[in-house]
Amino acid sequence: MPGTTYSMTPDWDTSRAEGIIAKYLQLEGPMLPILHALQEEFGYINDDAIRLVAQTLNVSRAEVYGVVSFYHDFRQAPHGRHVLKICRAEACQSMGSEAQAQKFLETLNLKWGGTTPDGRLTVESVYCLGLCACGPSAMLDGDLHARVDLQGLEALAGEAV
């Protein structure tokens, strides 16, 4: 959501998770909506969530884990208070985004998906934010930013205080 400030992850609560899962069981193919809802509530998909979803849907934990690990939108660890997504799609790459992003990650001493030691910022890669004509692009806490260079990335990180 635009303007959203991400908070630290709430504690896992099995009864709350069961209630979330129950809302989606009537859907055909409910696994993705369930996982999205659990991540929205708890901030990430932990092993308890994987186990509960597998048990409820009568599938293996490996199947649920496969879905969680395949889709880049799912996190398996808590994120920072702010999330900066940097586009790595072809249009942004053609404008130098990849080299800029690597330099930016080096300045923070992070890898893709990493969180700063103070828990303030998580940097994630995303493949297309829909601003192809205005690349490179990034998104901080749901707010889109176009024509972002290295200094722009640093400024966005500075905003995430």
C-alpha positions as CSV (number, residue, x, y, z in Angstrom):
1,M,0.0,0.0,0.0
2,P,1.3,3.4,-0.8
3,G,2.7,5.2,2.2
4,T,2.7,2.0,4.3
5,T,5.4,1.9,7.0
6,Y,6.2,-1.7,7.6
7,S,6.3,-2.7,11.3
8,M,8.2,-5.4,13.0
9,T,6.7,-8.9,12.6
10,P,4.0,-9.8,15.0
11,D,4.4,-13.1,17.0
12,W,3.0,-16.2,15.4
13,D,-0.4,-17.1,16.7
14,T,-1.8,-20.5,15.6
15,S,-5.4,-19.7,16.3
16,R,-5.2,-16.4,14.4
17,A,-3.5,-18.2,11.5
18,E,-6.3,-20.9,11.5
19,G,-8.9,-18.1,11.3
20,I,-7.1,-16.6,8.3
21,I,-6.9,-20.0,6.6
22,A,-10.6,-20.7,7.2
23,K,-11.5,-17.6,5.3
24,Y,-10.0,-19.0,2.1
25,L,-10.8,-22.7,2.2
26,Q,-13.9,-22.4,0.1
27,L,-11.9,-21.1,-2.8
28,E,-10.7,-23.4,-5.6
29,G,-7.0,-23.6,-5.3
30,P,-6.7,-21.6,-2.0
31,M,-3.0,-22.0,-1.3
32,L,-1.8,-18.8,-2.8
33,P,-4.5,-16.6,-1.2
34,I,-3.9,-18.3,2.1
35,L,-0.1,-17.7,1.9
36,H,-0.6,-14.1,0.9
37,A,-3.0,-13.5,3.8
38,L,-0.6,-15.1,6.3
39,Q,2.3,-13.1,5.1
40,E,0.2,-9.9,5.3
41,E,-0.7,-10.7,8.9
42,F,2.7,-12.1,10.2
43,G,5.2,-10.4,7.8
44,Y,6.6,-13.7,6.4
45,I,5.8,-17.4,6.0
46,N,7.6,-19.4,8.8
47,D,7.9,-23.1,9.2
48,D,4.8,-23.2,11.5
49,A,2.7,-21.6,8.7
50,I,4.0,-24.0,6.1
51,R,3.2,-26.9,8.4
52,L,-0.3,-25.6,9.2
53,V,-1.2,-24.9,5.5
54,A,0.0,-28.3,4.5
55,Q,-2.0,-30.0,7.2
56,T,-5.1,-28.0,6.5
57,L,-5.0,-28.5,2.7
58,N,-3.9,-32.1,3.0
59,V,-0.7,-31.6,0.9
60,S,2.9,-32.2,1.8
61,R,5.0,-29.6,3.5
62,A,7.4,-29.9,0.6
63,E,4.6,-28.8,-1.8
64,V,3.8,-25.7,0.3
65,Y,7.5,-24.9,0.7
66,G,7.9,-25.2,-3.0
67,V,5.3,-22.6,-3.6
68,V,6.8,-20.3,-0.9
69,S,10.3,-20.6,-2.3
70,F,9.2,-20.3,-6.0
71,Y,7.4,-17.0,-5.7
72,H,9.7,-14.0,-5.0
73,D,6.9,-12.1,-3.2
74,F,6.9,-14.6,-0.3
75,R,9.4,-14.0,2.5
76,Q,10.7,-16.7,4.8
77,A,12.2,-14.4,7.3
78,P,11.1,-11.1,8.9
79,H,11.6,-7.9,6.8
80,G,12.8,-4.5,8.0
81,R,10.5,-1.7,9.0
82,H,10.8,-0.4,5.5
83,V,11.1,-2.3,2.2
84,L,12.9,-1.0,-0.8
85,K,12.1,-2.9,-4.0
86,I,14.5,-2.3,-6.9
87,C,13.4,-3.2,-10.4
88,R,15.7,-5.7,-12.2
89,A,13.7,-6.2,-15.4
90,E,15.2,-5.6,-18.8
91,A,14.0,-2.1,-19.4
92,C,15.6,-0.9,-16.1
93,Q,18.7,-3.0,-16.7
94,S,19.1,-1.2,-20.0
95,M,19.3,2.0,-18.1
96,G,22.0,0.8,-15.7
97,S,19.9,-0.4,-12.8
98,E,21.9,-3.6,-12.2
99,A,25.2,-1.9,-11.6
100,Q,23.7,0.8,-9.5
101,A,21.8,-1.7,-7.4
102,Q,25.0,-3.7,-6.8
103,K,26.9,-0.6,-5.7
104,F,24.0,0.3,-3.4
105,L,23.9,-3.1,-1.9
106,E,27.7,-3.0,-1.3
107,T,27.3,0.3,0.5
108,L,24.8,-1.3,2.9
109,N,26.8,-4.5,3.0
110,L,23.7,-6.5,2.0
111,K,22.7,-9.1,-0.5
112,W,19.3,-9.1,-2.3
113,G,16.6,-9.8,0.3
114,G,18.9,-8.7,3.1
115,T,17.9,-6.4,6.0
116,T,20.2,-3.8,7.6
117,P,21.5,-4.9,11.1
118,D,19.2,-2.3,12.8
119,G,16.1,-3.8,11.1
120,R,15.4,-0.5,9.4
121,L,15.5,-1.5,5.7
122,T,15.1,-4.6,3.6
123,V,16.2,-4.4,0.0
124,E,14.4,-6.8,-2.4
125,S,14.6,-7.3,-6.2
126,V,11.5,-7.2,-8.3
127,Y,11.0,-7.9,-11.9
128,C,9.0,-4.9,-13.3
129,L,7.2,-2.2,-11.4
130,G,5.4,-1.0,-14.6
131,L,7.5,2.2,-15.1
132,C,9.5,0.8,-18.0
133,A,9.6,4.1,-19.9
134,C,10.9,5.9,-16.8
135,G,13.5,3.4,-15.6
136,P,15.3,2.6,-13.5
137,S,12.6,2.4,-11.0
138,A,12.2,1.5,-7.3
139,M,9.4,1.2,-4.8
140,L,9.8,2.3,-1.1
141,D,7.0,1.0,1.1
142,G,4.6,0.9,-1.8
143,D,5.5,4.4,-3.2
144,L,6.8,4.2,-6.8
145,H,9.9,6.2,-7.8
146,A,11.1,6.7,-11.4
147,R,14.5,7.4,-13.0
148,V,16.3,6.3,-9.8
149,D,20.1,6.4,-9.9
150,L,22.6,5.4,-7.2
151,Q,22.1,8.7,-5.4
152,G,18.3,8.3,-5.7
153,L,18.6,4.8,-4.0
154,E,20.7,6.3,-1.3
155,A,18.2,9.1,-0.8
156,L,15.3,6.5,-0.6
157,A,17.3,4.6,2.0
158,G,17.7,7.8,4.0
159,E,14.0,8.4,3.9
160,A,13.5,5.0,5.5
161,V,14.2,6.2,9.1
